[in-house]
Amino acid sequence: MTISQTAAPPERRVPKAIQAVAVRHPGRWIAVAVITVLAAMFIHLLATSSVLHWDVIGQIFTYRTVIAGLGRTLGLTLLAMAIGLVGGNLLAVMRLSRNPVLSAGSRLYIWVFRGTPVLVQLFFWNFLGALVPTVGLGIPFGPTFVTWNYNDLVGLFTAATLALGLNEAAYMAEIVRAGITSVDEGQTEAAHSLGLTQAQTLWRVVLPQAMRVIVPPAGNETISMLKTTSLVSAIALEDLTRAGQDIASRTLHQIPALVAISLWYLLLTSVLSIGLYYVERYYARGANRALPHTPWQNVRKNLLGSKRATVTGGTV
């Protein structure tokens, strides 16, 4: 007869507490110190410079010719981007077409307009009247029914709009093409199996999915176009930049005029950036699990996060 003995349970060992040591980032503090010093130097320069006359900057900022130039700048930006968007979509569809003539024509257009400077194209459209004195409507190589003088038909504003818009169409074509090709081909095949035509598939299935790829670079192109319009001052069009140059030449306040004009461009680009952010956020629906925070939500999150960290640090 054997007697079974129960083995004693092993002694539990309590693990030692982990002493976590925060990783030090000396490079960050050096960068913060450098940025702080540079910011302080810049603020000191703005406050003590004898060249910056802030009262003059305020007067130039709201001057009548500056406001008029601002309106032309905004008009050029809107019209040029409208031409660029419409033309870019057409060129992208032509580029992806199976018709070799349409595809080659689109490639040739993009090659020419992307390969020449915008300033050269501005001069070209402005002086095209020397090559084509009259513009008419009629039968090709036949009689002409109505004719106009080119310089009367195409003024400075129209020439600038055509140059900027047609140039933008070449860049937008590549952006739209990249967005269309980013959509899986199975989407097109599924749409065709449901009986949708090629145009219906492109408009209802492909483009809505491609917009999340198209919108961010298109927004950058819009902001870039706002600043590119300053080149029209080279053909004596009174835009925002030209208005500032004229005031600087009359009053000899070059730096205040440049600062006032720069403030207008910064204000406009900031407004555009906020608007484009919400457009991009709208088309991001379905692509991400959660929509990105708005700027106001980021501010609230950072403020509340810092407050909570402070409270937690005080109670430990």
TADATA-V904236 format. One record per backbone hydrogen bond with DSSP energy under -0.5 kcal/mol. CO is the residue of the C=O (numbers start at 1). NH is the residue of the N-H. If there is no record, write none. Layout:
co=CO nh=NH
co=CO nh=NH
//
This chain:
co=2 nh=4
co=12 nh=14
co=13 nh=15
co=18 nh=20
co=20 nh=22
co=25 nh=28
co=25 nh=29
co=26 nh=30
co=27 nh=31
co=28 nh=32
co=29 nh=33
co=30 nh=34
co=31 nh=35
co=32 nh=36
co=33 nh=37
co=34 nh=38
co=35 nh=39
co=36 nh=40
co=37 nh=41
co=38 nh=42
co=39 nh=43
co=40 nh=44
co=41 nh=45
co=42 nh=46
co=43 nh=47
co=44 nh=48
co=45 nh=49
co=51 nh=53
co=52 nh=54
co=53 nh=57
co=54 nh=58
co=55 nh=59
co=56 nh=60
co=57 nh=61
co=58 nh=62
co=60 nh=63
co=63 nh=67
co=64 nh=68
co=65 nh=69
co=66 nh=70
co=67 nh=71
co=68 nh=72
co=69 nh=73
co=69 nh=240
co=70 nh=74
co=71 nh=75
co=72 nh=76
co=73 nh=77
co=74 nh=78
co=75 nh=79
co=76 nh=80
co=77 nh=81
co=78 nh=82
co=79 nh=83
co=80 nh=84
co=81 nh=85
co=82 nh=86
co=83 nh=87
co=84 nh=88
co=85 nh=89
co=86 nh=90
co=87 nh=91
co=88 nh=92
co=89 nh=93
co=90 nh=94
co=91 nh=95
co=92 nh=96
co=94 nh=97
co=98 nh=100
co=99 nh=103
co=100 nh=104
co=101 nh=105
co=102 nh=106
co=103 nh=107
co=104 nh=108
co=105 nh=109
co=106 nh=110
co=107 nh=111
co=108 nh=112
co=109 nh=113
co=110 nh=114
co=111 nh=115
co=112 nh=116
co=117 nh=121
co=118 nh=122
co=119 nh=123
co=120 nh=124
co=121 nh=125
co=122 nh=126
co=123 nh=127
co=127 nh=130
co=128 nh=131
co=128 nh=132
co=133 nh=150
co=135 nh=148
co=137 nh=145
co=137 nh=146
co=139 nh=142
co=143 nh=139
co=146 nh=137
co=148 nh=135
co=149 nh=153
co=150 nh=154
co=153 nh=155
co=155 nh=159
co=156 nh=160
co=157 nh=161
co=158 nh=162
co=159 nh=163
co=160 nh=164
co=161 nh=165
co=162 nh=166
co=163 nh=167
co=164 nh=168
co=165 nh=169
co=166 nh=170
co=167 nh=171
co=168 nh=172
co=169 nh=173
co=170 nh=174
co=171 nh=175
co=172 nh=176
co=173 nh=177
co=174 nh=178
co=175 nh=179
co=176 nh=180
co=177 nh=181
co=178 nh=182
co=180 nh=183
co=184 nh=187
co=184 nh=188
co=185 nh=189
co=186 nh=190
co=187 nh=191
co=188 nh=192
co=189 nh=193
co=190 nh=194
co=191 nh=196
co=192 nh=195
co=197 nh=201
co=198 nh=202
co=199 nh=203
co=200 nh=204
co=201 nh=205
co=201 nh=206
co=202 nh=207
co=205 nh=209
co=206 nh=210
co=207 nh=211
co=210 nh=213
co=210 nh=214
co=211 nh=215
co=213 nh=217
co=214 nh=218
co=215 nh=219
co=216 nh=220
co=217 nh=221
co=218 nh=222
co=219 nh=223
co=220 nh=224
co=221 nh=225
co=222 nh=226
co=223 nh=227
co=224 nh=228
co=225 nh=229
co=227 nh=230
co=228 nh=231
co=229 nh=232
co=230 nh=233
co=231 nh=234
co=232 nh=235
co=232 nh=237
co=233 nh=236
co=237 nh=239
co=239 nh=243
co=240 nh=244
co=241 nh=245
co=242 nh=246
co=243 nh=247
co=244 nh=248
co=245 nh=249
co=246 nh=250
co=247 nh=251
co=248 nh=252
co=252 nh=254
co=253 nh=257
co=254 nh=258
co=255 nh=259
co=256 nh=260
co=257 nh=261
co=258 nh=262
co=259 nh=263
co=260 nh=264
co=261 nh=265
co=262 nh=266
co=263 nh=267
co=264 nh=268
co=265 nh=269
co=266 nh=270
co=267 nh=271
co=268 nh=272
co=269 nh=273
co=270 nh=274
co=271 nh=275
co=272 nh=276
co=273 nh=277
co=274 nh=278
co=275 nh=279
co=276 nh=280
co=277 nh=281
co=278 nh=282
co=279 nh=283
co=280 nh=284
co=282 nh=285
co=284 nh=287
co=284 nh=288
co=288 nh=286
co=294 nh=298
co=295 nh=299
co=296 nh=300
co=297 nh=301
co=298 nh=302
co=299 nh=303
co=300 nh=304
co=301 nh=305
co=302 nh=306
co=303 nh=307
co=304 nh=308
co=305 nh=309
co=306 nh=310
co=307 nh=311
co=308 nh=312
co=309 nh=313
co=310 nh=314
co=311 nh=315
co=312 nh=316
//
